[in-house]
Amino acid sequence: MSFRRTSTAGLAAALVAVSVLGGTIASASAATDSNNGDFGESPADLAGPYWNAPDRATSNRASDPWPSATRVLDRLRAYGVKPILEAGYNDPVYESNAKLAGSGTTMQAVMMHDTGTSVPASRLKVTHSLPWILRGVKSSAGKTVRACHFYVDRVGGVHIVYLRRTWHAGSGDSMFGVPADRMNGYSMGIEIESQGGGVKDLTSSQISSASKVAAAALDAAGLPTSRAINHKDYAGRKQGKVDTAWSAGWWRTKIDAVRTGTSAATVTQPVAVKVSSNPRHVSLSATRPGTTNTYVRRYQKGLRTLGHKRHVKVKRANPHGATGYYGTETKRLTRAVLKDLTRKNRHWTRYWQKQSHTRPTTALIRRLNLIPIK
């Protein structure tokens, strides 16, 4: 997300505003050179379709599927990170300002960004972009919106900017079952202080800290390392983004090293699932919340098929279809189908009383005309 070309007066005003926030720009020409980073980006571009979205009711944290602040902070500390808690890091007002309060969306990815200041690394302050990230982005109503979830400064310090939903991704392609342009509501963003523009200027401390932050966020959401992506992977085609300078595969190697280096007692590792070639087979052990695999997709398709036959409101419960990820939508559809089965059926009424309403069992798999396996 980069500075836009604008009038001389507009540019001067923008430079003054950024200076007040604590970010010094090397020159007017540097500010107007597009480096496809984040610092100083247009709030409307950060927001994507949420810019003109209607206000939502304040979310109910008791039932909100978004990872809790406690869970995220616990995972960070488990990896040896001493988080710097910025004031308001869990204040619901910023989620409301971003028009994402009460959205009920489930985290599907962790996005790696660099701040893209256009300022050479030798001239960057330790927390060069932090004031803008905390206070520089305003909604269409002029209210402050936090510009990411985590910020890694030049010496590797990890700042907790915001732990609810906020703007950082803007418009981009559909990924992981998330509709195009909607990733703000389904991901956490990590900003890393950098010159940007494809320059590989991150310090070893920054790389280490950012990898730990990504691992902690993925843990908190129950996601595999494959859900760590770059900003450019999502917004490269639509916004021309180039951050970060490293590939997603490179970051995933670093993140995996963090996750596997922690004892199994504290981190649940994503396990490679060997999938049966029989399209009716569904593994009960592999079909569980937080997993992504072919068995989950088969289960989702079976649920949707039965749901449609029984006139269950499938699209309401599972608007994104059979994505292969077992998240909130799959839990919701499982519950809706089971609830319908209990009507005038003693067997399923007893099932409802004794079994989970959000996870499959042998009986439910068979009811979907599928074959349960271990």
C-alpha positions as CSV (number, residue, x, y, z in Angstrom):
1,M,0.0,0.0,0.0
2,S,1.8,3.1,-1.2
3,F,1.6,6.8,-1.4
4,R,-0.5,8.1,-4.3
5,R,0.4,10.8,-6.7
6,T,-1.5,13.9,-5.8
7,S,-1.4,17.7,-6.1
8,T,1.4,19.7,-4.6
9,A,-0.9,21.1,-2.0
10,G,-2.3,17.7,-1.1
11,L,1.2,16.2,-0.9
12,A,2.4,19.0,1.4
13,A,-0.5,18.4,3.7
14,A,0.1,14.7,3.7
15,L,3.8,15.3,4.5
16,V,2.9,17.6,7.4
17,A,0.4,15.1,8.8
18,V,2.9,12.2,8.7
19,S,5.6,14.4,10.3
20,V,3.2,15.2,13.2
21,L,2.7,11.5,13.6
22,G,6.4,11.0,14.0
23,G,7.3,9.6,10.6
24,T,9.8,11.7,8.7
25,I,9.9,11.3,5.0
26,A,13.3,11.7,3.3
27,S,11.9,14.0,0.5
28,A,8.8,14.9,-1.5
29,S,10.1,12.8,-4.4
30,A,10.6,9.8,-2.1
31,A,7.1,10.1,-0.8
32,T,5.5,10.1,-4.3
33,D,7.6,7.1,-5.6
34,S,5.3,4.2,-5.5
35,N,6.9,1.3,-3.7
36,N,3.8,-0.7,-3.1
37,G,4.2,-0.8,0.6
38,D,1.9,0.2,3.4
39,F,3.1,3.4,5.1
40,G,0.8,6.3,4.3
41,E,-1.7,4.3,2.3
42,S,-5.1,5.6,1.5
43,P,-7.6,4.5,4.2
44,A,-10.1,3.6,1.5
45,D,-7.6,1.2,-0.1
46,L,-6.8,-0.3,3.3
47,A,-10.6,-0.8,3.9
48,G,-11.5,-2.3,0.5
49,P,-15.3,-2.9,0.5
50,Y,-15.6,-2.2,4.2
51,W,-15.0,1.6,3.6
52,N,-18.7,2.2,2.9
53,A,-20.1,-0.8,4.7
54,P,-22.9,-0.1,7.2
55,D,-22.2,0.0,10.9
56,R,-22.6,-3.2,12.8
57,A,-23.7,-3.9,16.3
58,T,-20.9,-4.4,18.9
59,S,-19.7,-8.0,18.8
60,N,-20.5,-10.4,21.6
61,R,-17.0,-11.7,22.7
62,A,-18.5,-14.6,24.5
63,S,-19.6,-16.2,21.2
64,D,-17.2,-14.5,18.8
65,P,-15.1,-17.1,16.8
66,W,-12.2,-14.7,16.5
67,P,-9.1,-15.8,18.6
68,S,-9.2,-14.2,22.0
69,A,-6.5,-11.7,23.1
70,T,-5.6,-14.0,26.0
71,R,-5.0,-16.9,23.6
72,V,-2.8,-14.9,21.3
73,L,-0.7,-13.4,24.1
74,D,-0.3,-16.8,25.7
75,R,1.1,-18.2,22.4
76,L,3.4,-15.3,21.9
77,R,4.9,-15.7,25.4
78,A,5.2,-19.5,24.8
79,Y,7.6,-18.6,21.9
80,G,9.6,-16.3,24.1
81,V,8.2,-13.1,22.8
82,K,7.7,-10.2,25.3
83,P,4.9,-8.3,23.7
84,I,4.6,-4.5,24.0
85,L,1.0,-3.8,24.5
86,E,-0.1,-0.6,22.8
87,A,-2.9,1.3,24.5
88,G,-6.3,0.1,23.1
89,Y,-4.9,-3.1,21.7
90,N,-8.2,-4.9,22.5
91,D,-10.6,-2.0,22.6
92,P,-13.8,-2.9,20.6
93,V,-14.2,0.7,19.4
94,Y,-11.6,0.1,16.7
95,E,-13.3,-3.0,15.4
96,S,-16.5,-0.9,15.3
97,N,-14.7,1.9,13.5
98,A,-13.6,-0.6,10.9
99,K,-17.2,-1.7,10.4
100,L,-16.3,-5.2,11.4
101,A,-17.9,-5.5,14.8
102,G,-20.3,-8.3,15.0
103,S,-19.3,-9.8,11.7
104,G,-18.7,-13.2,13.1
105,T,-16.0,-13.9,10.7
106,T,-13.4,-16.6,11.4
107,M,-9.6,-16.1,11.0
108,Q,-8.4,-17.9,7.9
109,A,-4.9,-16.5,7.3
110,V,-1.9,-14.6,8.7
111,M,-0.6,-11.9,6.3
112,M,3.0,-10.7,6.2
113,H,3.5,-7.0,5.3
114,D,6.4,-4.6,5.3
115,T,5.7,-0.9,6.0
116,G,7.2,0.3,2.7
117,T,8.3,3.7,3.9
118,S,10.7,4.4,0.9
119,V,13.2,5.5,3.5
120,P,16.5,3.7,3.4
121,A,17.1,1.3,6.3
122,S,20.0,3.4,7.6
123,R,17.6,6.3,8.1
124,L,14.6,4.4,9.6
125,K,13.8,5.1,13.2
126,V,13.3,2.1,15.4
127,T,9.5,2.6,15.4
128,H,9.3,4.8,12.3
129,S,5.8,3.8,11.1
130,L,4.2,3.0,14.5
131,P,2.5,6.4,15.0
132,W,0.8,6.1,11.6
133,I,-0.2,2.5,12.2
134,L,-1.8,3.5,15.6
135,R,-3.4,6.8,14.7
136,G,-3.0,7.6,11.1
137,V,-5.8,5.7,9.4
138,K,-9.3,7.1,9.6
139,S,-12.6,5.6,8.5
140,S,-15.1,7.3,6.2
141,A,-16.6,8.9,9.3
142,G,-13.2,10.2,10.5
143,K,-12.8,7.6,13.2
144,T,-9.4,6.0,14.0
145,V,-8.9,2.5,12.7
146,R,-5.8,0.4,13.6
147,A,-3.7,-0.4,10.5
148,C,-2.6,-4.0,11.5
149,H,-2.6,-6.4,14.3
150,F,1.2,-6.7,15.1
151,Y,4.1,-4.4,14.4
152,V,7.8,-5.5,14.4
153,D,10.2,-2.6,14.9
154,R,13.7,-2.3,13.6
155,V,15.3,-4.1,16.6
156,G,12.7,-6.9,16.6
157,G,10.4,-5.5,19.3
158,V,6.9,-6.9,18.9
159,H,4.1,-4.3,19.4
160,I,0.5,-5.5,19.9
161,V,-1.4,-3.0,17.8
162,Y,-4.8,-4.6,17.8
163,L,-6.2,-8.1,18.4
164,R,-9.7,-7.9,17.0
165,R,-10.6,-7.4,13.3
166,T,-9.2,-4.3,11.5
167,W,-8.0,-3.0,8.1
168,H,-4.7,-4.0,6.7
169,A,-5.3,-6.1,3.5
170,G,-7.5,-4.0,1.2
171,S,-8.7,-5.5,-2.0
172,G,-7.4,-8.8,-3.3
173,D,-8.2,-12.2,-4.7
174,S,-10.3,-14.9,-3.2
175,M,-8.3,-17.3,-1.0
176,F,-9.0,-20.1,1.4
177,G,-12.7,-19.8,0.8
178,V,-12.7,-16.1,1.6
179,P,-14.5,-14.1,-1.0
180,A,-12.5,-11.6,-3.1
181,D,-11.7,-8.3,-1.3
182,R,-12.9,-9.5,2.1
183,M,-9.6,-10.6,3.7
184,N,-9.7,-7.8,6.3
185,G,-12.4,-9.7,8.1
186,Y,-10.6,-13.0,7.9
187,S,-6.9,-12.4,8.6
188,M,-4.4,-10.9,11.0
189,G,-1.7,-8.7,9.6
190,I,1.9,-8.4,10.7
191,E,3.7,-5.1,9.7
192,I,7.5,-5.2,9.7
193,E,9.4,-1.9,9.6
194,S,11.2,-1.6,6.2
195,Q,12.1,0.5,3.3
196,G,9.9,-1.7,1.2
197,G,9.8,-1.8,-2.6
198,G,11.4,-5.3,-2.8
199,V,14.4,-4.3,-0.8
200,K,15.6,-7.1,1.6
201,D,16.5,-4.9,4.5
202,L,14.9,-6.8,7.4
203,T,17.3,-7.4,10.3
204,S,17.8,-10.9,11.7
205,S,15.9,-9.8,14.9
206,Q,13.0,-8.7,12.8
207,I,12.8,-12.0,10.8
208,S,13.0,-14.0,14.1
209,S,10.3,-11.9,15.8
210,A,8.0,-11.8,12.8
211,S,8.2,-15.6,12.4
212,K,7.3,-16.1,16.1
213,V,4.4,-13.7,15.8
214,A,3.1,-15.6,12.8
215,A,3.4,-18.9,14.5
216,A,1.6,-17.6,17.6
217,A,-1.3,-16.2,15.5
218,L,-1.6,-19.4,13.5
219,D,-1.6,-21.4,16.8
220,A,-4.3,-19.2,18.3
221,A,-6.6,-19.7,15.2
222,G,-5.8,-23.4,14.9
223,L,-4.4,-22.9,11.3
224,P,-1.6,-24.8,9.5
225,T,1.6,-23.0,8.4
226,S,0.3,-23.0,4.8
227,R,-2.1,-20.2,5.9
228,A,0.8,-17.8,6.3
229,I,0.9,-15.6,3.1
230,N,2.5,-12.4,1.9
231,H,0.5,-9.3,1.2
232,K,1.5,-9.6,-2.5
233,D,0.0,-13.1,-2.6
234,Y,-3.4,-11.7,-1.9
235,A,-3.2,-8.1,-3.3
236,G,-0.5,-8.3,-5.9
237,R,-2.9,-8.6,-8.9
238,K,-5.5,-6.1,-7.7
239,Q,-3.3,-3.5,-6.0
240,G,0.2,-4.2,-7.4
241,K,1.5,-5.1,-3.9
242,V,5.1,-6.4,-3.7
243,D,5.5,-6.9,0.0
244,T,7.2,-8.7,1.5
245,A,10.5,-9.1,-0.5
246,W,10.6,-12.8,0.5
247,S,8.4,-15.5,-0.7
248,A,5.6,-17.1,1.3
249,G,7.5,-20.4,1.1
250,W,10.5,-18.7,2.7
251,W,8.4,-17.4,5.6
252,R,6.7,-20.7,6.1
253,T,10.0,-22.4,6.5
254,K,10.9,-19.9,9.2
255,I,7.5,-20.3,10.9
256,D,7.6,-24.1,10.8
257,A,11.1,-24.0,12.4
258,V,9.5,-21.9,15.3
259,R,6.5,-24.2,15.6
260,T,8.5,-27.5,15.6
261,G,11.1,-26.1,17.9
262,T,8.5,-25.8,20.7
263,S,7.5,-28.8,22.7
264,A,4.5,-30.8,21.5
265,A,2.8,-30.2,24.8
266,T,2.4,-26.5,24.0
267,V,1.8,-26.5,20.2
268,T,-0.5,-28.7,18.1
269,Q,1.4,-29.3,14.9
270,P,-0.4,-29.6,11.5
271,V,-0.2,-33.2,10.5
272,A,0.0,-34.4,6.9
273,V,-3.0,-36.5,6.2
274,K,-2.8,-39.5,3.8
275,V,-6.1,-39.4,2.0
276,S,-8.0,-42.5,0.8
277,S,-8.7,-42.6,-2.9
278,N,-12.3,-43.7,-2.2
279,P,-14.3,-40.4,-2.5
280,R,-16.8,-41.7,0.1
281,H,-14.3,-42.2,2.8
282,V,-14.1,-39.7,5.6
283,S,-11.6,-40.0,8.4
284,L,-13.1,-39.2,11.8
285,S,-9.6,-38.4,13.3
286,A,-8.8,-36.0,10.5
287,T,-12.2,-34.3,10.4
288,R,-12.1,-31.9,13.3
289,P,-12.2,-28.2,14.0
290,G,-9.1,-26.2,12.9
291,T,-8.0,-28.8,10.2
292,T,-7.8,-28.3,6.5
293,N,-7.8,-31.4,4.3
294,T,-9.7,-33.4,1.7
295,Y,-11.7,-35.4,4.3
296,V,-13.1,-32.1,5.6
297,R,-14.2,-31.1,2.1
298,R,-15.9,-34.5,1.6
299,Y,-17.7,-34.0,4.9
300,Q,-18.8,-30.5,4.0
301,K,-20.1,-31.6,0.6
302,G,-22.1,-34.3,2.3
303,L,-23.5,-31.9,4.8
304,R,-24.5,-29.4,2.1
305,T,-26.1,-32.1,0.0
306,L,-28.2,-33.5,2.8
307,G,-29.0,-29.9,4.0
308,H,-30.4,-28.9,0.6
309,K,-32.5,-32.1,0.5
310,R,-34.0,-31.3,3.9
311,H,-34.5,-27.6,3.1
312,V,-31.9,-26.5,5.7
313,K,-30.7,-22.9,5.1
314,V,-27.3,-24.1,3.9
315,K,-26.1,-20.8,2.4
316,R,-26.8,-19.0,5.6
317,A,-24.8,-21.4,7.7
318,N,-22.1,-22.1,5.1
319,P,-21.9,-19.2,2.6
320,H,-18.4,-20.1,1.4
321,G,-19.2,-23.7,0.4
322,A,-16.9,-26.7,0.8
323,T,-13.5,-25.0,1.4
324,G,-11.8,-28.0,3.1
325,Y,-11.3,-25.9,6.3
326,Y,-13.2,-27.0,9.4
327,G,-14.1,-23.6,11.0
328,T,-17.1,-21.8,12.3
329,E,-19.2,-22.3,9.2
330,T,-18.7,-26.1,9.2
331,K,-19.7,-26.2,12.9
332,R,-22.7,-24.1,12.2
333,L,-23.8,-26.3,9.3
334,T,-23.3,-29.4,11.3
335,R,-25.5,-28.1,14.0
336,A,-28.2,-26.9,11.6
337,V,-28.3,-30.4,9.9
338,L,-28.4,-32.2,13.2
339,K,-31.1,-30.0,14.5
340,D,-33.2,-30.7,11.5
341,L,-32.7,-34.5,11.8
342,T,-34.0,-34.4,15.4
343,R,-37.5,-33.4,14.2
344,K,-39.9,-36.3,14.6
345,N,-37.0,-38.8,14.9
346,R,-36.3,-40.4,18.2
347,H,-32.9,-41.8,17.1
348,W,-31.5,-38.3,16.3
349,T,-33.2,-36.8,19.3
350,R,-31.2,-39.2,21.5
351,Y,-28.1,-38.4,19.4
352,W,-28.6,-34.7,20.0
353,Q,-28.8,-35.3,23.7
354,K,-25.6,-37.3,23.9
355,Q,-23.3,-36.2,21.1
356,S,-21.5,-33.1,20.0
357,H,-23.6,-30.7,17.9
358,T,-20.6,-29.4,15.9
359,R,-18.5,-32.5,15.2
360,P,-19.2,-35.6,13.1
361,T,-19.5,-39.1,14.5
362,T,-19.8,-42.5,12.8
363,A,-23.6,-42.2,12.8
364,L,-23.6,-38.8,11.1
365,I,-21.0,-39.7,8.5
366,R,-23.2,-42.7,7.5
367,R,-26.3,-40.5,7.4
368,L,-24.5,-38.4,4.8
369,N,-24.1,-41.6,2.7
370,L,-20.3,-41.5,3.4
371,I,-18.1,-44.2,4.9
372,P,-16.4,-43.4,8.2
373,I,-12.8,-44.6,8.6
374,K,-10.3,-44.0,11.4
